[in-house]
Amino acid sequence: MNIGIFTDTYSPQISGVATSIMIMENELRKQGHTVYIFTTTDPNADRESEEGRVFRLPSIPFVFFPERRVAIAGMNKFIKLVGRLDLDIIHTHTEFSLGLLGKRIAKKYHIPSIHTYHTMYVDYLHYIAKGKILTPSMVGKMTKSFCDSYDAIITPTAKVRHHLEEQGIHKLMYTVPTGTDISSFAPVEKQRILDLKKSLGIGTEDPVILSLGRIAHEKNIDAIINAMPEVLQTKPTAKLVIVGDGPVRKDLEKLVEEKHLEAHVIFTGAVDWENISLYYQLGDLFVSASTTETQGLTYAEAMAASLPVVAKRDESIEGFLSDRETAFLFDEDYELASLLIKILSDKNTATLVASNGRVKVESISADQFGINIESTYNEIREIYRVKRQNGTIKVKPTLIKSKIASQVFSLSSSTHVQRKERSSRRD
């Protein structure tokens, strides 16, 4: 297949979306497909290595998310280019500039189109005039309008799928978890870890609590920082290492100062992908207090690196992270400190849960992710072919029996039913 991927976010940018696309691209290429990336310019991109496979439109930083970019020119040039590439399918990964362009091109050239919905924007309204301009209802209507024009939608988790269904979107949907390149997180030489600890001012025997990802309000990293004083009462040499960058880093650094934690909380800034595995293996455990995840890539990466994972309970991790089996879960922020202390104090249990997590993550390997995406493409292309062949025949998504959806994601549907039953009992 000739596959066109349209995205505003792509390497060398660091985000869950960029990582997901990178893994998918690599797996599709290994399967023998030709993959073209259509994205925005980036001052740090290696244009020489991208030649012939990555096409970039002139862009500027997005006003509400300065670390992200949106295209501002070159649309007509891309439309003509795609006309010569003979694409078999178009896959968009953004609802903004490149996503709109991908939709336009798919319609012009009669190419089947599919969209991955990565971001639940209701969790990000505070970035836009502090939530005073857009309401959840407005976002829901815009989301429905955007998604309804596609042949199918991919969601990375059941949580996102259910969110779209609640917005009135009833397209054919596939829940395809992003795969993890497990081989990238193989153990590294112990000396490299010791050298990294030394460079960060961490003692060889200091317990290390790791937080990795975008440093943003919705990630709730302040809850982890607020847990540290209690942790230090039992583990006085413990260190919290926060890997990544983002809009609230300065606010969190100020919080660290207010709590006099400068000697125990370390901000590394953004780290190149090639070194991510090393940073995971720096930790004794990985922790996230976020409930806005749509992919949970960092959980899977930590598990692939054989780290015990501590996560806040949320629908996005149901069926994947199980408390005291493949991870340690908590419900309220005030519970976090005691849980961290328990894990750092009970090495045997931590090791057992980490081992179970490592086995679990193998079920969503990068290889399997590529297979699922390829199968989804083939199914959508066949549905599109039948629709065109029959002309006036309307294919009703609710009546389509999707092999991919039924094989991979029956568990997600059942947990959603259980969740709704629990909710109704509470009401």
ZAMARGU-4260 file (C-alpha; in steps of 0.2 Angstrom, whole numbers, plus 5000, padded with zeros to 4 digits):
<rodrens>
0) 5000/5000/5000 | 5005/5018/4998 | 5000/5026/5014 | 4999/5045/5018 | 5000/5050/5036
5) 4995/5068/5040 | 5000/5075/5056 | 5005/5092/5064 | 5016/5083/5077 | 5031/5072/5071
10) 5048/5068/5076 | 5059/5077/5082 | 5045/5084/5093 | 5042/5074/5109 | 5025/5068/5113
15) 5014/5053/5114 | 5007/5057/5097 | 5024/5058/5089 | 5030/5042/5097 | 5014/5033/5091
20) 5016/5039/5073 | 5035/5034/5073 | 5031/5017/5079 | 5017/5014/5067 | 5027/5021/5052
25) 5042/5009/5056 | 5031/4994/5058 | 5021/4998/5041 | 5038/5000/5032 | 5044/4983/5039
30) 5028/4975/5032 | 5033/4982/5014 | 5022/4997/5013 | 5027/5014/5007 | 5023/5027/5020
35) 5023/5046/5016 | 5023/5058/5031 | 5015/5075/5028 | 5018/5087/5043 | 5024/5104/5048
40) 5042/5112/5047 | 5053/5110/5062 | 5069/5119/5065 | 5077/5103/5073 | 5072/5091/5059
45) 5085/5082/5050 | 5079/5086/5032 | 5093/5075/5023 | 5087/5059/5032 | 5069/5063/5028
50) 5071/5066/5010 | 5058/5057/4999 | 5047/5051/5014 | 5043/5066/5024 | 5035/5082/5017
55) 5034/5097/5028 | 5023/5113/5026 | 5029/5130/5032 | 5022/5132/5050 | 5022/5143/5065
60) 5020/5138/5084 | 5002/5135/5089 | 4996/5150/5099 | 4988/5139/5113 | 5002/5126/5113
65) 5018/5134/5108 | 5028/5118/5108 | 5016/5112/5094 | 5015/5119/5076 | 5002/5122/5063
70) 5004/5124/5044 | 5002/5141/5036 | 5006/5139/5018 | 5009/5126/5004 | 4992/5118/5004
75) 4990/5118/4985 | 5008/5111/4983 | 5004/5096/4994 | 4987/5093/4985 | 4996/5092/4968
80) 5010/5081/4976 | 4998/5068/4983 | 4990/5067/4966 | 5006/5060/4959 | 5009/5048/4974
85) 4994/5037/4971 | 4990/5035/4989 | 4979/5020/4994 | 4973/5027/5010 | 4975/5043/5020
90) 4977/5042/5039 | 4976/5059/5049 | 4982/5062/5067 | 4976/5079/5070 | 4961/5090/5070
95) 4970/5105/5064 | 4980/5111/5049 | 4986/5094/5042 | 4971/5085/5047 | 4960/5097/5038
100) 4971/5096/5023 | 4971/5077/5023 | 4952/5077/5023 | 4952/5089/5008 | 4964/5078/4998
105) 4955/5062/5002 | 4939/5069/4996 | 4947/5077/4980 | 4955/5061/4975 | 4942/5049/4981
110) 4954/5040/4994 | 4948/5031/5009 | 4952/5040/5025 | 4954/5036/5043 | 4957/5047/5058
115) 4965/5043/5075 | 4958/5053/5088 | 4972/5056/5101 | 4967/5070/5112 | 4951/5073/5123
120) 4951/5092/5121 | 4938/5094/5135 | 4954/5091/5147 | 4963/5105/5138 | 4951/5119/5138
125) 4960/5129/5152 | 4974/5132/5139 | 4961/5143/5128 | 4957/5159/5138 | 4956/5149/5154
130) 4941/5139/5147 | 4931/5155/5145 | 4929/5154/5126 | 4926/5136/5122 | 4914/5125/5132
135) 4913/5106/5132 | 4897/5107/5122 | 4905/5117/5109 | 4920/5106/5108 | 4909/5091/5106
140) 4900/5098/5091 | 4916/5102/5083 | 4923/5085/5086 | 4907/5077/5079 | 4908/5088/5063
145) 4926/5083/5061 | 4925/5065/5063 | 4909/5062/5054 | 4917/5065/5037 | 4929/5050/5039
150) 4926/5032/5033 | 4932/5026/5050 | 4940/5032/5067 | 4954/5024/5077 | 4954/5027/5096
155) 4969/5022/5106 | 4959/5016/5121 | 4941/5012/5126 | 4940/5028/5136 | 4942/5039/5120
160) 4930/5028/5111 | 4917/5030/5124 | 4920/5049/5124 | 4917/5050/5106 | 4901/5039/5107
165) 4895/5051/5120 | 4898/5065/5108 | 4885/5057/5096 | 4899/5050/5085 | 4893/5033/5078
170) 4906/5030/5064 | 4914/5013/5062 | 4927/5014/5076 | 4942/5003/5080 | 4951/5004/5097
175) 4969/5000/5093 | 4981/5003/5107 | 4998/5010/5102 | 5011/4997/5102 | 5028/4998/5112
180) 5044/4994/5104 | 5050/4982/5118 | 5067/4980/5111 | 5071/4998/5114 | 5070/4996/5133
185) 5082/4982/5135 | 5093/4983/5150 | 5108/4994/5148 | 5126/4993/5156 | 5125/4996/5174
190) 5139/5008/5173 | 5129/5020/5161 | 5116/5021/5174 | 5128/5025/5188 | 5136/5038/5177
195) 5119/5046/5174 | 5115/5046/5192 | 5132/5055/5196 | 5128/5068/5183 | 5111/5071/5191
200) 5118/5072/5208 | 5110/5055/5214 | 5119/5044/5226 | 5121/5026/5220 | 5109/5019/5233
205) 5096/5033/5233 | 5079/5027/5229 | 5073/5035/5213 | 5055/5040/5209 | 5053/5043/5190
210) 5040/5054/5182 | 5042/5055/5163 | 5031/5065/5150 | 5025/5082/5146 | 5025/5094/5160
215) 5008/5101/5159 | 4993/5105/5171 | 4983/5090/5166 | 4997/5078/5171 | 4995/5082/5189
220) 5013/5081/5193 | 5011/5093/5208 | 5002/5079/5217 | 5019/5069/5216 | 5029/5084/5222
225) 5016/5086/5236 | 5019/5068/5241 | 5038/5070/5243 | 5039/5077/5261 | 5030/5062/5268
230) 5040/5050/5258 | 5056/5058/5264 | 5051/5055/5282 | 5054/5036/5279 | 5066/5037/5264
235) 5076/5053/5268 | 5088/5050/5252 | 5074/5048/5240 | 5075/5058/5224 | 5060/5062/5212
240) 5067/5064/5194 | 5055/5073/5182 | 5060/5070/5164 | 5052/5081/5151 | 5047/5099/5148
245) 5031/5109/5146 | 5021/5124/5150 | 5020/5122/5169 | 5038/5118/5173 | 5042/5135/5180
250) 5027/5133/5191 | 5032/5116/5198 | 5050/5122/5201 | 5042/5136/5211 | 5032/5123/5221
255) 5048/5113/5224 | 5056/5129/5231 | 5041/5133/5242 | 5042/5115/5250 | 5061/5116/5251
260) 5063/5100/5241 | 5077/5107/5229 | 5089/5093/5235 | 5076/5080/5231 | 5067/5085/5215
265) 5077/5085/5199 | 5071/5092/5182 | 5080/5085/5168 | 5071/5094/5154 | 5067/5085/5137
270) 5077/5070/5133 | 5081/5063/5116 | 5072/5047/5111 | 5088/5038/5110 | 5091/5040/5128
275) 5074/5037/5135 | 5077/5019/5140 | 5092/5024/5150 | 5081/5036/5160 | 5068/5023/5163
280) 5081/5012/5170 | 5087/5025/5182 | 5071/5023/5192 | 5066/5011/5206 | 5048/5015/5201
285) 5038/5025/5188 | 5023/5036/5194 | 5009/5046/5185 | 4995/5055/5194 | 4986/5059/5178
290) 4969/5055/5173 | 4969/5063/5156 | 4979/5050/5146 | 4972/5043/5130 | 4986/5031/5126
295) 4996/5028/5141 | 5013/5026/5132 | 5023/5030/5146 | 5015/5016/5157 | 5019/5003/5143
300) 5037/5010/5141 | 5040/5009/5160 | 5033/4991/5160 | 5044/4986/5145 | 5059/4993/5155
305) 5054/4981/5170 | 5049/4996/5181 | 5035/4994/5194 | 5021/5007/5188 | 5011/5018/5200
310) 4996/5025/5192 | 4980/5035/5196 | 4965/5024/5193 | 4956/5029/5177 | 4946/5021/5163
315) 4960/5023/5151 | 4970/5009/5160 | 4956/4997/5164 | 4960/4980/5157 | 4978/4985/5155
320) 4984/4990/5173 | 4978/4979/5187 | 4981/4984/5205 | 4994/4973/5214 | 4996/4962/5198
325) 5003/4973/5184 | 5004/4989/5193 | 5000/4999/5209 | 4984/5010/5208 | 4978/5023/5219
330) 4962/5033/5219 | 4965/5050/5228 | 4981/5060/5228 | 4983/5060/5247 | 4985/5041/5245
335) 5001/5042/5234 | 5014/5045/5248 | 5010/5030/5258 | 5009/5019/5242 | 5026/5025/5236
340) 5034/5022/5253 | 5026/5004/5253 | 5033/5000/5236 | 5051/5007/5240 | 5051/4997/5256
345) 5044/4980/5249 | 5057/4976/5235 | 5050/4958/5233 | 5032/4964/5229 | 5038/4978/5218
350) 5049/4966/5208 | 5035/4953/5206 | 5023/4967/5200 | 5036/4974/5188 | 5039/4956/5181
355) 5020/4954/5178 | 5019/4971/5169 | 5034/4966/5158 | 5024/4950/5152 | 5008/4961/5150
360) 5016/4974/5139 | 5021/4960/5127 | 5003/4959/5121 | 5004/4976/5114 | 5021/4975/5106
365) 5025/4986/5091 | 5024/4971/5079 | 5006/4968/5084 | 5002/4986/5083 | 5008/4986/5065
370) 4998/4971/5061 | 4982/4978/5068 | 4984/4994/5059 | 4987/4985/5042 | 4972/4974/5045
375) 4962/4990/5049 | 4968/4998/5033 | 4963/4983/5022 | 4946/4982/5030 | 4942/5001/5027
380) 4948/5000/5009 | 4937/4985/5006 | 4922/4994/5014 | 4926/5009/5003 | 4928/4999/4987
385) 4911/4991/4990 | 4902/5008/4993 | 4909/5015/4977 | 4905/5000/4967 | 4887/5000/4973
390) 4885/5019/4972 | 4869/5022/4981 | 4871/5008/4994 | 4873/5015/5012 | 4885/5005/5023
395) 4879/5006/5041 | 4894/5006/5052 | 4883/4999/5066 | 4880/4983/5056 | 4898/4980/5050
400) 4906/4965/5059 | 4924/4971/5061 | 4936/4956/5064 | 4949/4968/5071 | 4938/4976/5083
405) 4930/4960/5089 | 4947/4951/5091 | 4957/4964/5100 | 4945/4975/5110 | 4931/4964/5117
410) 4938/4967/5135 | 4937/4986/5133 | 4918/4985/5129 | 4914/4974/5143 | 4924/4985/5156
415) 4914/5000/5149 | 4897/4990/5152 | 4903/4986/5170 | 4908/5004/5173 | 4891/5010/5167
420) 4882/4997/5178 | 4892/5003/5193 | 4888/5021/5189 | 4869/5017/5188 | 4870/5008/5205
425) 4878/5023/5213 | 4864/5034/5206
</rodrens>
